[in-house]
Amino acid sequence: RVALRTLITVTVAHVPVEAEAAAVIRPIMPRSTR
């Protein structure tokens, strides 16, 4: 149960971080490709 709880908290915390990373990477990607 503890492992499952930590796994859920990690995934829940990972989703917003991944969304922020995507928002930051999207504007940078075209610049790096050009």
N, CA, C and O of each residue as an XYZ file, in Angstrom:
136
protein
N       0.840     -1.212      0.000
C       0.000      0.000      0.000
C       0.871      1.256      0.000
O       0.567      2.225     -0.695
N       1.939      1.237      0.770
C       2.824      2.415      0.852
C       3.463      2.673     -0.510
O       3.519      3.812     -0.973
N       3.944      1.605     -1.147
C       4.581      1.751     -2.459
C       3.575      2.284     -3.473
O       3.913      3.121     -4.311
N       2.348      1.802     -3.397
C       1.308      2.246     -4.337
C       0.986      3.714     -4.086
O       0.770      4.478     -5.026
N       0.956      4.103     -2.817
C       0.653      5.504     -2.477
C       1.767      6.418     -2.980
O       1.485      7.477     -3.542
N       3.010      6.031     -2.791
C       4.139      6.842     -3.259
C       4.137      6.901     -4.785
O       4.441      7.942     -5.368
N       3.796      5.783     -5.432
C       3.753      5.749     -6.895
C       2.711      6.732     -7.422
O       2.948      7.433     -8.405
N       1.547      6.778     -6.754
C       0.472      7.695     -7.181
C       0.909      9.144     -6.975
O       0.694      9.989     -7.844
N       1.523      9.433     -5.827
C       1.953     10.812     -5.536
C       3.027     11.245     -6.536
O       3.045     12.399     -6.966
N       3.909     10.337     -6.903
C       4.975     10.655     -7.865
C       4.376     10.935     -9.245
O       4.761     11.899     -9.908
N       3.436     10.092     -9.673
C       2.817     10.277    -10.992
C       2.003     11.568    -11.020
O       2.041     12.305    -12.005
N       1.273     11.840     -9.952
C       0.448     13.054     -9.875
C       1.337     14.294     -9.899
O       1.009     15.290    -10.545
N       2.465     14.227     -9.190
C       3.391     15.362     -9.154
C       4.158     15.465    -10.470
O       4.617     16.547    -10.838
N       4.301     14.337    -11.184
C       5.080     14.314    -12.424
C       4.289     14.909    -13.594
O       4.877     15.442    -14.536
N       2.963     14.818    -13.531
C       2.128     15.307    -14.644
C       2.275     16.819    -14.833
O       2.561     17.249    -15.950
N       2.092     17.655    -13.788
C       2.240     19.102    -13.958
C       3.663     19.491    -14.348
O       3.860     20.429    -15.121
N       4.644     18.786    -13.824
C       6.044     19.079    -14.155
C       6.282     18.808    -15.640
O       6.952     19.585    -16.320
N       5.732     17.707    -16.131
C       5.890     17.353    -17.548
C       5.185     18.387    -18.434
O       5.673     18.733    -19.510
N       4.031     18.874    -17.964
C       3.284     19.892    -18.721
C       4.082     21.196    -18.781
O       4.144     21.849    -19.822
N       4.688     21.564    -17.654
C       5.510     22.787    -17.629
C       6.730     22.631    -18.530
O       7.102     23.558    -19.249
N       7.350     21.453    -18.487
C       8.521     21.197    -19.324
C       8.155     21.302    -20.805
O       8.903     21.872    -21.599
N       6.985     20.742    -21.171
C       6.527     20.808    -22.563
C       6.292     22.262    -22.979
O       6.640     22.663    -24.090
N       5.703     23.040    -22.082
C       5.420     24.449    -22.378
C       6.728     25.228    -22.565
O       6.790     26.164    -23.363
N       7.762     24.839    -21.831
C       9.056     25.529    -21.935
C       9.823     25.045    -23.160
O      10.493     25.833    -23.828
N       9.725     23.739    -23.457
C      10.502     23.148    -24.560
C       9.914     23.549    -25.916
O      10.666     23.788    -26.861
N       8.597     23.627    -26.027
C       7.960     23.928    -27.324
C       8.490     25.206    -27.968
O       8.845     25.178    -29.146
N       8.559     26.338    -27.236
C       9.100     27.557    -27.856
C      10.597     27.456    -28.161
O      11.087     28.118    -29.076
N      11.327     26.633    -27.400
C      12.786     26.523    -27.589
C      13.110     25.620    -28.783
O      14.081     25.872    -29.497
N      12.312     24.574    -29.009
C      12.595     23.593    -30.060
C      12.740     24.227    -31.451
O      13.716     23.925    -32.138
N      11.814     25.093    -31.900
C      11.959     25.682    -33.228
C      13.246     26.506    -33.352
O      13.875     26.528    -34.410
N      13.628     27.174    -32.277
C      14.854     27.984    -32.300
C      16.090     27.102    -32.454
O      17.014     27.440    -33.194
N      16.098     25.968    -31.750
C      17.251     25.070    -31.811
C      17.328     24.399    -33.182
O      18.422     24.191    -33.707
N      16.168     24.057    -33.769
C      16.175     23.415    -35.092
C      16.633     24.407    -36.156
O      17.349     24.032    -37.084
N      16.230     25.656    -36.029
C      16.649     26.678    -36.981
C      18.103     27.055    -36.727
O      18.652     27.906    -37.427
